[in-house]
Amino acid sequence: MPVKMMTKKRFPSYRNHIKILVEQKRLEGKEWPYLNSYVTNLIAHDNRYAITGKQVKELLDLAI
């Protein structure tokens, strides 16, 4: 399957999806190092989209 760039139009929806997953882990009592690693793994293992550096930073900021 070819990899597509994450568009500006699609990114807010993707960010909200990741935000929900991070909030669920935060409610379980997970702290920043775990959440940062969790978001990194989600990004790395999602082979559907190529994500820009700015988008990666926004997603990692969700873990803070």
BELWONOR-V875546 format. One record per residue. N is the residue number from 1. RES is the residue in one letter. PHI is phi in degrees with one decimal (999 if undefined). PSI is psi in whole degrees, -180 to 180 (NA if undefined). D_FIRST is the distance of its C-alpha to the first C-alpha in Angstrom with 2 decimals. Layout:
# BELWONOR-V875546
N_RES_PHI_PSI_D_FIRST ; N_RES_PHI_PSI_D_FIRST
This chain:
# BELWONOR-V875546
1_M_999_130_0.00 ; 2_P_-71.9_150_3.82 ; 3_V_-90.6_134_6.57 ; 4_K_-108.9_152_9.39 ; 5_M_-72.6_142_13.03 ; 6_M_-74.4_119_14.98 ; 7_T_-82.4_161_17.55 ; 8_K_-63.3_-30_21.21 ; 9_K_-73.3_-36_21.23 ; 10_R_-84.7_-28_18.53 ; 11_F_-59.7_-43_19.81 ; 12_P_-58.5_-38_23.07 ; 13_S_-66.8_-43_21.50 ; 14_Y_-64.2_-43_19.17 ; 15_R_-61.8_-42_22.33 ; 16_N_-64.7_-37_24.38 ; 17_H_-62.3_-47_22.03 ; 18_I_-64.8_-39_22.29 ; 19_K_-60.6_-42_26.01 ; 20_I_-63.5_-44_26.63 ; 21_L_-63.0_-41_25.11 ; 22_V_-67.0_-41_27.22 ; 23_E_-64.7_-35_30.31 ; 24_Q_-63.9_-43_30.04 ; 25_K_-67.6_-37_30.06 ; 26_R_-64.3_-38_32.89 ; 27_L_-67.6_-24_34.90 ; 28_E_-77.9_-5_34.57 ; 29_G_98.3_10_36.43 ; 30_K_-73.2_145_33.76 ; 31_E_-105.4_-180_34.76 ; 32_W_-52.9_-49_33.22 ; 33_P_-58.3_-41_32.09 ; 34_Y_-66.3_-46_30.20 ; 35_L_-63.3_-39_28.69 ; 36_N_-62.5_-45_27.66 ; 37_S_-64.6_-39_25.95 ; 38_Y_-61.5_-48_24.34 ; 39_V_-64.2_-42_22.84 ; 40_T_-59.3_-43_21.70 ; 41_N_-66.7_-39_19.92 ; 42_L_-60.1_-44_18.26 ; 43_I_-67.0_-45_16.97 ; 44_A_-66.7_-34_15.98 ; 45_H_-94.8_0_14.05 ; 46_D_-89.9_98_12.11 ; 47_N_-85.4_5_8.72 ; 48_R_-78.2_-34_7.91 ; 49_Y_-129.3_147_10.53 ; 50_A_-95.0_128_12.54 ; 51_I_-112.9_137_16.11 ; 52_T_-76.3_166_19.26 ; 53_G_-61.4_-39_22.29 ; 54_K_-64.3_-40_24.35 ; 55_Q_-68.1_-38_21.93 ; 56_V_-61.7_-43_21.82 ; 57_K_-60.8_-43_25.63 ; 58_E_-61.1_-40_25.89 ; 59_L_-69.6_-39_23.88 ; 60_L_-69.4_-29_26.00 ; 61_D_-65.5_-20_29.09 ; 62_L_-67.2_-25_28.44 ; 63_A_-77.6_-15_29.41 ; 64_I_-76.9_NA_32.81
